[in-house]
Structure formats: C-alpha cells, structure tokens
C-alpha cells in the first residue's frame, strides 16, 4: 500500500514537471476604456478548458500548454474581444494592458446604494455619483475632507474651536444628509457630520453619493441625499491566500513641518487579509494619523488649526459561498484634539483643553440567496461614542498641572446607537421585483447638557417595487411608515422614480420623494446655561419634511475602445417644511429654544461632462444652486423687492494622464462662487452678507516603482488659500495668510506631500 502511494506521488511529480516544461504562462491586465482596472473579467483560451478571471487590480495569469490559441476576453458588461496568441514552452507571454469597451447598456461602475441588487450605474433608477479607488489614490487623500473638497455641490465648513468639519450637499446642510458605512447609518454627536473625519480612508474601497431624498430606504436625515462609504473586503476570487499592505505619507501643513512627528501631517497605515479555501476570510487594519496643527500668523501657544491625534484599529471576519455571505466587523477610534491657550503674562499660567473621543462600531451583515426568486439580507450595528472635555491649568513657573474647576471645563457625553435592518428581494417574474423591509433604531445620549437619558426609539416598515413594463422603461414606487417613541413621526413617506432609456446614447431619470429629518437628541433634550448662553431643547418638536423633485438626462455621444464622452444635465427643487431652528423665546428674552418654524427651499441645476481618450481622463462640471431668501414673503420687507432665491455657482475640473514608464499625473480644480444671503443690519434694513468666492486646486503624481511598491507626491491647495472673507469685512475674493473675525477658515495654505504604498 505504501509502495503504491509513493509510486503514485512520484508519477504525479514527474507529470507535473513535464507539464511545466512543456507549458507557458500568459499574463496581462484588463482595463476599461477610461484606463481603470476591470475586475472579474473572464479570460479563456477558446476550445480548451484553460481560463481564469481578472483580479481587483485587473491583472490575470494563465498557464497553458505550448501552442497557438485564440484568447477571448469577455463578461456581461463588455464587448467580447478576441486575439490570436502563441504560447511558447517555458516562456511567459506578457500581453500588457487589454482595453475592453463596456456595452452601451452598462457602465464599469457597479453600485449598491438603494439598489435591490448590485448593478451598473447606468441601470440604476437613481442618479449615483461614484468616487472609485483610482480617484481616491489619485488624490493622495489622508482624510475624507481631502477627498471631497473638490467635488461638485459639496461645501466644507470648519469649527476652529472644536476642530471639527461639517459639510453641505447641493445647498442643504449636513444634518439633511445621511452618512452610511456599508449601508449602515453612522452615529453623530450633534447635527454636524463630524463622523466623516473619524473614518479611516485607507479602508475605503469607494464612495457612492446619491443626490435627492432616500428616506424610503434609509429613513431620517436622507433629505438631501446619501453618502455611502463602501469599505474594502477580502477578495475571495484571488488565488493567493494572504495579502499585506502598508502606507506611509508625510505632508506639510502650510509651511510648517517636522519629520516623523510634531509639525505637519503624518500617516502610517497597515493592513493584512487572509482567505481560506473553504470560504472563510479575515482581515485586520491599523492607521495612525497625527496632525501638528497650524500656527499661521499667531505668535503665542494658541494655534489657528488644532493639533489632532487619531488611532484607528479594526478587523473583519467572514464566510462566503455561492449563495450565502456573512461578516462581522469591529472598528475603534481614539481621537484627541488639543486646544492650547496663550500665556497669561500676569501670572505666567496657561491652559490646555482636550476633546477626547472613543468610538466603537460593531457591524454584522449577511446575505442569503434562497433561490432564483427570493433573497434575504440583514444589517445590524451597535455603536458607542464617548466624548469628554478635559481642561488643564498649567503653572509655567513650577510646571504644576491641575484640572480646571471652571464651569464647562470638564464635560463628558455618551451616545449609543443600536440598529437593525432586514430586507427581502422577491422577483416573481423577469419584469417585476419587490423589496419589503423592516428597520429598528434606538439612540440614547447621556451627559451634563442632556436633560433626558430615556433615548429615542424608531421602528419603520418600508416597501419598494421595481417594474419594467418595457425594455427601455423602469418604474420604482415605494413608501415608508415610521413609529417613534418621542415625536409624531411621518406615517407615510412616499417616493417615485422613473428611468427611461430613450436611445442607446440617451437616458432620462425623473424622481419625486418625500424626505424627513427626525429631531436630534440635542434638539430634543439639550440644556446649556452659563453666563453667556441659555439654550434649551424642545421635546415637542416635530420632524422636518420636504417634497423633492429631480430630473436628469445622460447623453453618451461617443463610446468606443479609444474614446468615451458622457454629458449629464440635472435639475432639482426641494421644498422644506417644519424646519428646526434655534430661536429666541418671546417670553424670556436672551433665552433660546429649538422650534419648528422655518420654511426653506433650494433649487438649481448641474452640468457634468466626463471624457476619456487612451490614457487621458478629464471632467468639467458646473452647478448653479439657489437658496431660499427667508425674508421674501415677510410683509415688513416687501418694499425692498428681494429675490426669492440667492444663487451661487460652482465649477469643478480635473484631468489625469497615465504616462507609460513615467507615472500618473492628476490635477484637480474647483471654483466656489460667492454665497450671499439677506441679513438685517443695524438700521433694520436688509443687506447682502456672505462669503466671497475662492479657488482650490490639488496636483498629484504617482508611480509604481516595483510590482510591490508605489510612490506618490503632490501639492495641496495650489492657490495658497487660508481664509475666505465675509463680504462685509472685505471686498476681496479670498485671502492668503492671515486672520479675520469676518472670515471662514478653509485651509492652512499651500502644502506638499510624499508617500509610499506597499501592496503584497
């Protein structure tokens, strides 16, 4: 028995050796018409059993006996491509880059946000914008702000005291935008979306932005749209079991920099993934971000931008098979933002204030394809957010440090969120699909400035249907019903979307949606009183709601192997009611309370153009967004004949070029037009006040040095912007270095970065 086994092993080894000697290797890379890697494309030798698929980087490798073959490259999304090759014994045939052309009914990007099943951008009934991995790498971004600051319709605003960043989308503030990670809502402390700056950008695969209300699927806060951050997952189609990656990046903050730590920005990241043959997979990641702040023109201890430290470890474990997938992910964040005070020369003392955040995020998700007609999916999350303020008094003469006893100098706030969503997709026929679902969310806040710790529970049921009566027409109605433990939530939230493929080159989308935003814990239960502030929440608040209308038309006049041109024209109108605002109480002057009172509207249009030709990629986009004038219908100011909307333009452009053997060059530009609104001056007259226009630009370069190592470098903030002035303070458009009480801080001036990326 042993002899027979040994003989079989020897024969097998000899056969494999002879096969290897008589065989050759074929390698190549599959790319799209605009130069991006194409994943999961089939490569096969016609008339033989030899074949493989491209990996996440578009690369493939295939071993076959020596001989002449016809190699075929194809998939459901692209035109079939064939070529004759010769495989030589013991040699490697390097085919290089093989460019495919997507079918006109498809686009290379596959999206999941709001979809019944993953599908191409073109087939989605929603207008979806995708920031893919190539764009993320091309920007050399170390945080979400670096990534989004040149995107059309997105504006950033910075809170210099707290060291936090908020943003708006298409004229609507961050509290009207739903931020998701892998489809699960992210817990935020207040109405600002500070959580975006607390996400590890090195774990992001792509970002999907859906403009317009998505409240039927995602509930509260999705009035303006949804930003869904899709994280990297272990590629189970890869042949190798292990993958390891690392990233180092050093960046100046303006003209301030110290190597390794201290001044400047310093990023170190490490990740490892493992894939077993039985479908199990796992991965771990760790990122450290350190920003030394920015002094600017300040001369004391205080800094214009606050120093920040972030430690972000995480891990994932999962299992996947043909019809079942389940994974669990844990992410942790420790953040410390330090605010240093100037020295009191009278007693030689100073103070440091720290904002310390600990955030735990647990996610469990699963998908089960029961049969060809029915599938189930579940998403569950537990999030804990702890933030404390620690103020320390420092005696510089003795070096003694003591905790401050001043009011508000020591503070602790805790927020907890529990979330569950279960959905089903039933497809009884080729033309009809149905997606019912239920959702539960509980949010609780505990702190010195929160009056109630009971929390808020929300239970919702929703259903959407997608009907394709004709090959060129898709209709998707849906509605959501909510039950809330604190306020009277909207019982019916409807939506209707229509997509028409008018020709192979022309698509039309029309949509209507009722959106809503639930009051936050701060707006419901906040209580803050000191010598300068008297602010109270309002448990009697109702939800904000909006009626939103959108239309978009996509035209693809050129779509071939060498060139592709796409133009999109969109228009929108949003009508808000019950808007929540902080207003002075009539019965107690000087005291403020959150109330439902405001009417608000936004309207506008966008024009987007994308062009690719061989290794060249270019985009040119324009938006013109109007924000409602709150005094338009006010009887006291009708004589001043003000406009209903105040419009503000934006222009973005980017160009990228892949220069063989040299590297990839990218240039990003954005012009943000002046934004002015009517305010009441000291003479009780309306006057236009607001921020002036400014320009922002980034330049990046990257090159693959070896198969494992890449280098990148660039210039951020080409126009050396630090602050844009309020039009009441200055007539200029933007400033270089300096400070003004009438301005808004945008950046720290022109900066430079360089980094290394290792990928095994």
C-alpha positions in Angstrom: 0.0 0.0 0.0 2.8 2.4 1.0 4.8 1.5 -2.2 1.8 2.1 -4.3 1.2 5.5 -2.7 4.8 6.5 -3.2 4.7 5.4 -6.8 1.6 7.5 -7.4 3.2 10.5 -5.8 6.4 10.1 -7.9 4.4 9.7 -11.1 2.4 12.8 -10.3 5.5 14.9 -9.6 7.1 13.7 -12.9 3.9 14.5 -14.8 3.7 18.0 -13.3 7.3 18.6 -14.1 6.9 17.5 -17.7 3.7 19.7 -17.9 5.5 22.7 -16.5 8.4 22.2 -19.0 6.0 21.9 -21.9 3.8 24.8 -20.9 4.0 28.6 -20.9 2.5 31.4 -18.9 0.2 34.2 -20.1 -0.1 37.5 -18.1 -1.9 40.7 -18.7 -4.1 43.4 -17.3 -7.7 44.2 -18.2 -8.6 47.9 -18.2 -11.7 49.9 -19.1 -11.9 52.4 -21.9 -11.0 55.2 -19.4 -8.0 53.4 -18.1 -9.3 51.9 -14.8 -8.7 48.2 -13.8 -11.6 45.9 -14.6 -12.3 43.2 -12.1 -13.9 39.7 -12.6 -13.5 39.7 -16.4 -13.3 36.2 -18.0 -10.1 35.3 -19.9 -10.2 31.9 -21.7 -8.4 30.0 -24.5 -11.1 29.1 -26.9 -11.7 25.4 -27.4 -9.8 24.5 -24.3 -10.5 24.1 -20.6 -8.0 26.8 -19.7 -9.3 30.1 -18.3 -9.2 32.5 -15.4 -10.6 35.8 -14.2 -9.0 39.2 -13.6 -8.4 40.2 -10.0 -9.3 43.5 -8.3 -6.3 45.2 -10.0 -7.3 43.9 -13.4 -4.4 41.5 -13.5 -4.5 37.9 -14.6 -2.2 34.9 -15.0 -2.9 31.7 -17.0 -0.8 28.6 -17.6 -1.4 26.5 -20.7 0.5 24.0 -22.9 2.7 25.5 -25.7 0.8 26.1 -28.9 -1.3 28.6 -30.9 -4.6 29.8 -29.4 -7.4 32.3 -29.7 -7.7 34.1 -26.4 -11.2 35.5 -25.5 -11.8 38.4 -23.1 -15.5 38.9 -22.2 -18.1 39.4 -19.5 -21.7 40.5 -19.2 -20.8 44.2 -19.1 -18.4 44.4 -22.0 -18.0 43.6 -25.7 -16.2 40.4 -26.4 -12.6 40.7 -27.5 -10.5 38.0 -29.2 -6.9 37.8 -30.3 -4.5 35.1 -31.6 -1.5 34.3 -29.4 1.3 31.8 -29.3 2.4 30.2 -26.1 6.0 29.1 -26.1 7.4 26.3 -23.9 8.9 27.6 -20.7 8.3 31.3 -21.5 6.0 34.0 -20.2 3.8 35.8 -22.8 3.1 39.3 -21.4 0.1 40.8 -23.2 0.2 44.1 -21.3 -2.9 46.1 -20.9 -6.0 44.8 -22.7 -8.7 47.5 -23.1 -12.3 46.5 -23.0 -15.3 48.5 -24.0 -18.4 48.3 -21.8 -21.7 47.7 -23.5 -23.8 50.8 -24.0 -26.3 49.4 -21.6 -23.7 49.1 -19.0 -21.0 51.2 -17.2 -18.0 49.8 -15.5 -19.0 51.0 -12.0 -21.3 48.7 -10.0 -23.3 50.4 -7.2 -25.2 49.1 -4.3 -26.7 52.1 -2.6 -30.5 52.0 -2.7 -30.4 49.0 -5.2 -32.3 45.7 -4.9 -29.1 44.0 -6.1 -25.7 45.3 -7.2 -25.9 46.8 -10.7 -24.3 49.2 -13.0 -24.5 52.9 -12.6 -26.5 53.2 -15.9 -29.1 50.7 -14.9 -29.8 52.4 -11.6 -33.1 54.4 -11.3 -31.2 56.8 -9.1 -28.6 59.4 -10.1 -25.5 57.9 -8.5 -22.0 59.5 -8.4 -19.1 57.2 -7.6 -15.7 58.1 -6.3 -13.7 54.9 -7.0 -10.5 53.5 -5.7 -8.4 55.0 -8.5 -9.8 58.5 -7.7 -9.1 58.1 -4.0 -5.5 57.0 -4.8 -5.1 59.8 -7.3 -5.9 62.5 -4.8 -3.4 61.1 -2.2 -6.1 61.8 0.4 -5.5 61.1 4.1 -9.0 62.0 5.2 -12.5 62.5 3.8 -12.1 66.3 3.6 -9.1 65.9 1.2 -11.3 63.6 -0.9 -14.5 65.6 -1.1 -13.2 69.2 -1.2 -13.2 69.4 -5.0 -16.4 67.5 -5.6 -19.3 69.4 -7.2 -22.0 70.6 -4.9 -20.1 69.8 -1.7 -19.1 72.7 0.6 -17.0 72.4 3.8 -17.2 74.5 6.9 -14.7 74.3 9.8 -15.3 74.8 13.5 -11.9 76.1 14.6 -12.8 75.9 18.4 -13.8 72.3 18.3 -11.5 71.2 15.5 -14.4 69.6 13.5 -15.6 69.9 9.9 -19.2 69.9 8.6 -20.4 70.0 5.0 -23.4 70.5 2.8 -24.6 68.8 -0.3 -26.5 70.7 -3.1 -27.4 73.6 -0.9 -28.5 71.6 2.1 -26.6 71.3 5.4 -25.0 68.1 6.9 -28.0 67.3 9.2 -30.0 66.6 6.0 -27.5 64.2 4.6 -27.4 60.5 5.6 -23.8 59.1 6.1 -23.6 55.3 5.8 -20.8 52.8 6.1 -21.6 49.7 4.1 -25.3 50.8 4.2 -25.5 51.3 8.0 -26.1 54.8 9.5 -23.1 56.4 11.3 -23.7 57.8 14.7 -23.0 61.5 15.0 -22.8 63.5 18.3 -24.7 66.6 17.1 -26.3 67.9 13.9 -22.8 68.2 12.3 -21.4 65.2 10.4 -18.1 65.2 12.3 -18.0 61.4 11.9 -16.7 61.8 8.4 -13.4 63.0 9.7 -13.2 59.9 12.0 -13.3 57.3 9.2 -10.1 55.5 8.2 -9.7 56.5 4.5 -7.3 53.6 4.0 -10.2 51.1 4.5 -12.4 52.8 1.8 -13.0 51.0 -1.5 -15.2 53.6 -3.0 -17.8 56.3 -2.1 -21.3 56.3 -3.6 -23.2 59.6 -3.5 -26.9 59.6 -4.3 -28.5 63.0 -4.7 -32.1 63.5 -3.7 -34.3 62.1 -0.9 -33.7 58.5 0.0 -36.0 58.4 3.1 -38.0 55.4 1.9 -34.9 53.1 2.1 -32.7 54.9 4.7 -35.2 56.9 6.9 -34.4 60.1 8.7 -31.8 62.7 7.6 -31.8 61.5 3.9 -33.5 64.6 2.6 -30.5 65.9 0.5 -29.2 62.5 -0.3 -26.9 59.7 0.9 -23.2 59.3 1.2 -22.4 55.6 1.4 -18.9 54.6 2.2 -18.1 51.1 0.9 -15.2 49.5 2.7 -12.6 47.1 1.4 -13.3 43.5 1.7 -11.2 40.4 1.2 -11.3 39.4 -2.5 -12.3 35.7 -2.4 -11.6 35.3 -6.2 -7.9 35.9 -5.8 -5.6 32.9 -6.0 -3.3 34.0 -3.2 -4.3 33.3 0.4 -2.5 36.3 2.0 -2.3 40.0 1.2 -0.4 42.6 3.1 -0.4 46.4 2.6 1.2 49.4 4.2 1.2 53.1 3.6 3.4 56.0 4.8 2.7 59.6 4.0 4.3 62.8 5.2 2.7 66.2 4.5 3.4 69.8 5.4 0.7 71.9 6.9 1.2 75.2 5.1 4.9 75.8 5.6 5.1 74.0 8.9 6.7 70.5 9.0 8.9 68.3 11.2 9.8 64.8 10.0 8.1 61.9 11.8 6.0 63.8 14.3 5.2 67.3 15.6 4.5 69.9 12.9 2.9 68.7 9.7 0.7 65.7 9.0 1.9 62.2 9.4 0.1 59.0 8.4 1.0 55.4 8.9 -1.3 52.5 7.9 -1.0 48.7 7.9 -3.4 46.0 6.8 -3.4 42.3 6.3 -6.0 39.9 4.8 -6.3 36.1 4.7 -8.5 33.9 2.6 -9.1 30.2 3.2 -10.2 27.8 0.5 -13.3 26.8 2.5 -14.8 30.4 2.1 -13.6 31.8 5.4 -11.7 35.1 5.3 -10.4 37.7 7.8 -8.6 41.0 7.8 -7.1 43.5 10.2 -6.1 47.1 9.8 -4.5 49.9 11.7 -4.0 53.6 10.9 -2.3 56.4 12.9 -2.9 60.0 11.9 -1.1 62.8 13.6 -1.6 66.5 12.6 0.5 69.0 14.5 -1.9 71.9 13.9 -1.1 75.1 12.2 0.2 78.3 13.8 -0.4 80.7 10.9 0.2 84.3 12.0 -0.5 83.6 15.6 2.6 84.1 17.8 1.7 82.5 21.1 0.9 79.0 22.2 -2.5 79.0 20.5 -2.9 77.6 17.0 -5.2 78.5 14.2 -5.8 74.8 13.4 -5.8 72.5 16.4 -3.4 69.5 16.8 -5.0 66.1 16.4 -4.1 62.5 17.1 -6.0 59.5 15.8 -5.5 55.8 16.4 -7.9 53.7 14.2 -7.6 49.9 14.5 -10.2 47.5 13.1 -10.8 43.9 12.0 -13.2 41.8 9.9 -14.0 38.1 9.8 -16.5 36.4 7.4 -17.6 33.5 5.4 -18.8 33.4 1.8 -20.2 30.7 -0.5 -22.2 30.7 -3.8 -25.5 31.7 -2.1 -24.6 32.8 1.4 -22.4 35.6 2.8 -21.9 36.7 6.4 -19.3 39.0 8.0 -18.6 40.8 11.3 -16.5 44.0 11.6 -15.2 45.9 14.6 -13.8 49.4 14.3 -12.3 51.5 17.1 -11.3 55.2 17.1 -9.3 57.1 19.7 -9.1 60.8 18.9 -7.5 63.7 20.8 -7.9 67.3 19.7 -5.8 69.7 21.7 -6.6 73.4 22.1 -3.7 75.4 23.6 -4.2 78.8 25.2 -1.9 81.7 25.1 0.2 82.5 28.2 -1.2 84.8 30.8 1.8 87.1 31.3 0.4 88.4 34.6 0.8 85.1 36.4 2.8 83.0 33.9 0.0 80.4 33.5 -1.8 78.9 30.6 -4.4 76.2 29.9 -4.8 73.2 27.6 -8.3 71.9 26.6 -8.5 68.4 25.1 -11.5 66.9 23.3 -11.1 63.1 23.7 -13.2 60.7 21.7 -13.6 56.9 22.0 -15.8 55.3 19.3 -16.6 51.6 19.0 -18.5 50.4 15.9 -19.8 46.8 15.6 -21.3 45.6 12.3 -22.8 42.3 11.4 -24.2 41.8 7.9 -25.4 38.8 5.9 -26.9 38.0 2.5 -28.7 34.7 1.7 -29.9 33.8 -1.8 -32.6 31.3 -1.1 -33.5 30.6 -4.7 -33.5 32.4 -8.0 -36.6 34.4 -7.0 -36.0 35.2 -3.3 -33.1 36.5 -1.3 -32.8 37.9 2.3 -30.3 40.4 3.8 -29.7 41.7 7.3 -27.6 44.5 8.7 -27.0 45.0 12.4 -24.9 47.6 14.2 -24.0 48.6 17.8 -22.2 52.0 18.1 -20.8 53.6 21.3 -19.5 57.2 21.2 -17.8 58.7 24.3 -16.5 62.3 24.2 -15.0 64.1 27.1 -13.6 67.6 27.6 -10.6 67.8 29.8 -9.2 71.3 30.7 -5.9 71.5 32.5 -4.4 74.6 34.1 -0.6 74.9 33.8 1.7 76.9 36.1 4.7 77.6 33.9 6.8 78.7 36.8 6.5 75.5 38.8 5.4 73.2 36.0 2.4 72.1 38.0 -0.7 70.9 36.2 -4.2 70.9 37.8 -7.6 70.2 36.4 -9.7 73.3 35.8 -12.8 73.8 38.0 -14.4 76.4 35.8 -17.9 75.8 34.6 -18.0 73.6 31.5 -14.2 72.9 31.6 -14.8 69.2 32.4 -17.5 67.5 30.5 -18.5 64.0 29.4 -21.1 62.9 26.9 -22.0 59.4 25.8 -24.1 58.3 22.8 -25.3 54.8 22.0 -27.0 53.6 18.8 -28.5 50.2 18.1 -29.6 49.5 14.6 -31.2 46.6 12.7 -32.5 46.3 9.2 -33.9 43.2 7.5 -34.9 43.3 3.8 -36.0 40.7 1.2 -36.0 40.9 -2.6 -38.6 38.8 -4.3 -38.6 38.5 -8.1 -41.6 36.6 -9.3 -41.0 37.5 -12.9 -38.5 38.9 -15.3 -40.1 42.4 -15.2 -41.1 42.8 -11.6 -39.2 42.9 -8.3 -40.4 43.7 -4.8 -38.3 44.8 -1.8 -40.0 44.8 1.6 -38.1 45.6 4.8 -38.3 46.5 8.5 -35.9 48.6 10.5 -35.3 49.4 14.2 -33.1 52.1 15.6 -32.5 53.2 19.2 -30.4 56.2 20.1 -29.5 57.4 23.6 -27.5 60.3 24.9 -26.2 60.8 28.4 -24.3 63.9 29.6 -24.4 67.1 31.7 -26.1 69.0 29.0 -28.7 66.4 28.1 -31.8 66.6 30.2 -33.2 63.1 29.5 -31.5 59.8 29.2 -34.5 57.8 28.0 -33.4 57.7 24.4 -35.4 57.6 21.2 -36.7 54.5 19.5 -37.8 54.4 15.9 -39.5 51.4 14.2 -40.2 51.5 10.4 -41.6 49.3 7.7 -40.9 50.0 4.1 -41.6 48.5 0.7 -40.4 49.3 -2.9 -41.2 47.8 -6.2 -39.4 47.9 -9.5 -41.4 47.3 -12.6 -40.1 47.2 -16.2 -43.1 47.1 -18.5 -40.9 47.8 -21.5 -37.3 47.1 -22.1 -36.5 50.8 -22.1 -38.6 51.8 -19.1 -38.2 51.2 -15.3 -40.6 52.4 -12.7 -39.9 52.3 -9.0 -42.5 53.4 -6.4 -42.2 52.9 -2.7 -43.2 54.2 0.7 -42.1 54.0 4.4 -44.1 54.1 7.6 -42.5 55.2 10.9 -43.3 54.9 14.6 -41.3 57.0 17.0 -41.2 56.9 20.9 -40.8 60.7 21.3 -42.4 62.6 18.5 -45.1 62.1 15.9 -43.1 60.7 13.0 -44.4 60.7 9.4 -46.7 57.8 9.0 -46.3 57.6 5.2 -43.2 58.7 3.3 -43.7 58.1 -0.5 -41.2 58.1 -3.4 -41.4 57.6 -7.1 -38.6 57.1 -9.6 -38.6 56.6 -13.3 -35.8 55.7 -15.7 -36.1 55.7 -19.5 -33.5 54.5 -22.0 -34.6 56.7 -24.8 -31.8 55.5 -27.1 -28.6 53.6 -26.7 -26.9 57.0 -26.1 -29.6 58.8 -24.1 -31.1 58.1 -20.6 -33.7 60.1 -18.7 -34.4 59.9 -14.9 -37.4 61.6 -13.1 -38.0 61.4 -9.4 -40.2 62.6 -6.6 -39.6 61.9 -2.9 -40.9 62.9 0.4 -38.0 63.2 2.8 -37.9 63.8 6.5 -35.4 64.5 9.3 -36.1 63.5 12.9 -35.1 65.9 15.7 -31.7 65.1 17.1 -31.1 64.3 20.8 -29.5 67.8 21.1 -32.6 69.5 19.6 -34.9 67.5 21.9 -33.2 67.4 25.2 -30.2 69.8 25.2 -29.8 72.1 28.2 -26.9 74.6 28.4 -26.8 77.6 30.7 -23.9 79.7 31.7 -23.1 83.4 32.0 -23.2 83.8 28.2 -25.5 81.0 27.0 -29.1 80.0 27.7 -30.1 77.2 25.2 -32.8 74.6 25.7 -34.1 71.6 23.7 -37.7 71.1 22.9 -39.3 67.6 23.4 -42.4 68.8 21.5 -40.5 69.2 18.2 -41.9 67.6 15.0 -39.9 66.1 12.2 -38.8 68.3 9.3 -40.1 67.1 5.9 -39.5 68.0 2.3 -41.0 67.5 -1.1 -38.2 67.0 -3.6 -38.3 66.8 -7.4 -35.4 65.9 -9.7 -34.8 65.3 -13.4 -31.6 64.3 -15.1 -30.6 63.4 -18.6 -27.4 61.5 -19.6 -26.0 61.6 -23.1 -23.2 59.3 -24.3 -22.4 60.5 -27.9 -19.1 58.7 -28.1 -18.4 55.3 -26.7 -15.7 53.1 -28.2 -12.4 51.5 -27.4 -10.3 54.6 -27.6 -12.7 57.4 -26.6 -15.7 58.0 -24.4 -17.7 61.1 -23.7 -20.6 61.4 -21.3 -22.7 64.6 -20.5 -25.3 64.9 -17.8 -27.7 67.7 -17.2 -29.7 67.7 -13.9 -32.2 70.0 -12.2 -33.8 69.8 -8.8 -36.2 71.6 -6.5 -36.6 71.0 -2.7 -39.4 72.4 -0.6 -38.9 72.1 3.2 -41.5 72.5 6.0 -41.2 72.5 9.8 -37.5 73.3 9.6 -35.9 73.2 13.0 -34.2 76.4 14.1 -32.8 77.9 17.3 -34.9 80.9 18.1 -35.1 83.5 20.9 -38.0 82.9 23.2 -40.6 85.7 23.2 -41.5 85.1 26.9 -37.8 85.1 28.0 -35.6 87.5 26.1 -32.0 86.2 25.9 -33.1 82.5 26.2 -33.1 80.3 23.1 -35.1 77.2 22.2 -35.3 74.9 19.2 -38.6 75.3 17.4 -40.4 74.2 14.2 -40.9 77.4 12.3 -38.9 77.9 9.2 -39.7 77.4 5.5 -36.7 76.6 3.3 -36.3 75.8 -0.3 -33.4 75.0 -2.7 -33.3 74.8 -6.4 -30.7 74.6 -9.1 -29.1 72.7 -11.9 -25.8 70.9 -12.7 -24.0 70.1 -15.9 -21.4 67.3 -15.8 -19.0 66.2 -18.5 -16.6 63.2 -18.5 -14.1 62.5 -21.2 -11.5 59.7 -21.7 -9.1 59.0 -24.5 -6.4 56.4 -24.3 -4.6 57.3 -21.0 -6.2 60.7 -20.7 -9.2 61.4 -18.4 -10.9 64.7 -17.9 -14.0 66.1 -16.2 -15.7 69.5 -16.4 -18.7 70.3 -14.2 -20.8 73.3 -13.3 -23.6 73.9 -10.8 -25.8 76.8 -10.0 -27.6 76.4 -6.7 -30.2 78.8 -5.2 -31.1 79.0 -1.5 -34.3 80.5 -0.3 -34.5 84.0 1.0 -36.3 83.8 4.4 -37.4 87.5 4.1 -39.0 87.1 0.6 -42.6 86.8 2.0 -42.0 88.9 5.1 -44.5 91.8 5.0 -42.1 94.1 6.7 -39.6 93.9 3.8 -41.8 93.6 0.7 -40.9 97.2 -0.4 -37.2 96.2 -0.8 -38.1 93.8 -3.7 -35.7 91.0 -2.8 -35.3 87.8 -4.8 -36.9 84.5 -3.7 -33.6 82.7 -4.2 -29.9 83.7 -3.9 -27.8 81.7 -6.4 -24.2 80.6 -6.1 -22.1 79.0 -8.8 -19.5 76.2 -8.7 -17.1 75.0 -11.3 -15.0 71.8 -11.0 -12.5 70.4 -13.4 -10.0 67.5 -13.3 -7.5 66.0 -15.7 -5.5 62.8 -15.3 -3.0 61.2 -17.6 -1.3 57.8 -17.4 2.2 58.3 -18.9 3.7 54.9 -19.6 7.0 54.3 -17.7 6.8 57.8 -16.2 3.7 57.7 -13.9 0.2 59.1 -13.4 -0.5 62.8 -13.2 -3.7 64.3 -11.8 -4.8 67.9 -11.5 -8.0 68.9 -9.6 -9.6 72.3 -9.6 -12.7 73.9 -8.0 -14.1 77.4 -8.1 -16.6 78.1 -5.4 -18.7 81.2 -6.1 -19.7 83.8 -3.6 -22.5 82.9 -1.3 -24.5 85.8 -0.1 -27.8 85.9 1.9 -30.0 88.7 3.2 -29.4 89.8 6.7 -30.9 92.7 8.8 -28.4 95.4 9.6 -28.4 98.0 12.4 -30.8 100.2 10.6 -33.4 97.3 10.4 -32.8 97.1 6.6 -31.9 94.1 4.5 -28.4 93.9 3.2 -26.5 91.1 1.4 -23.8 89.4 3.5 -21.9 86.3 3.0 -18.6 84.6 1.9 -16.7 85.7 -1.1 -15.6 83.3 -3.9 -12.4 81.3 -3.9 -10.4 78.8 -5.9 -8.9 75.5 -4.8 -6.5 73.2 -6.6 -4.6 70.0 -6.0 -1.8 68.3 -8.1 -0.7 64.7 -7.6 1.8 62.3 -9.1 2.1 58.6 -8.6 4.3 55.8 -10.0 4.7 52.1 -9.5 8.4 51.5 -8.7 8.2 47.8 -8.5 5.3 45.2 -8.5 5.0 45.7 -4.8 5.9 49.4 -4.2 4.4 52.7 -5.4 5.4 56.3 -4.7 3.1 59.3 -4.7 3.7 63.0 -4.2 1.8 66.2 -4.7 0.9 69.8 -3.9 -2.3 70.5 -2.0 -4.1 73.9 -2.0 -2.3 75.3 -5.1 -3.8 78.7 -4.6 -2.5 79.1 -1.1 -5.9 79.7 0.5 -6.2 80.0 4.2 -9.4 82.1 4.7 -12.2 83.4 2.7 -13.5 86.7 3.9 -17.1 87.8 4.7 -18.2 90.3 2.1 -19.0 92.7 4.9 -15.4 92.7 6.1 -13.5 92.7 2.8 -14.2 93.2 -0.9 -11.5 90.7 -1.9 -12.4 87.2 -3.1 -10.0 85.3 -0.8 -7.0 85.6 1.3 -3.6 84.3 1.6 -2.2 84.0 5.1 -3.9 86.0 7.8 -6.9 86.0 10.0 -10.1 88.0 10.2 -13.0 87.8 12.5 -15.3 88.2 9.5 -13.9 85.2 7.6 -14.2 81.5 7.4 -11.1 79.3 7.7 -10.7 77.0 4.8 -7.1 75.8 4.8 -3.6 76.3 6.1 -2.0 77.5 2.9 -0.1 75.6 0.2 1.2 72.2 1.4 3.3 69.4 -0.1 3.2 65.6 0.5 5.0 62.5 -0.4 4.3 58.9 0.4 5.0 55.2 -0.2 2.4 52.4 -0.7 3.3 48.7 -0.3 1.0 46.0 -1.6 1.8 42.3 -1.5 
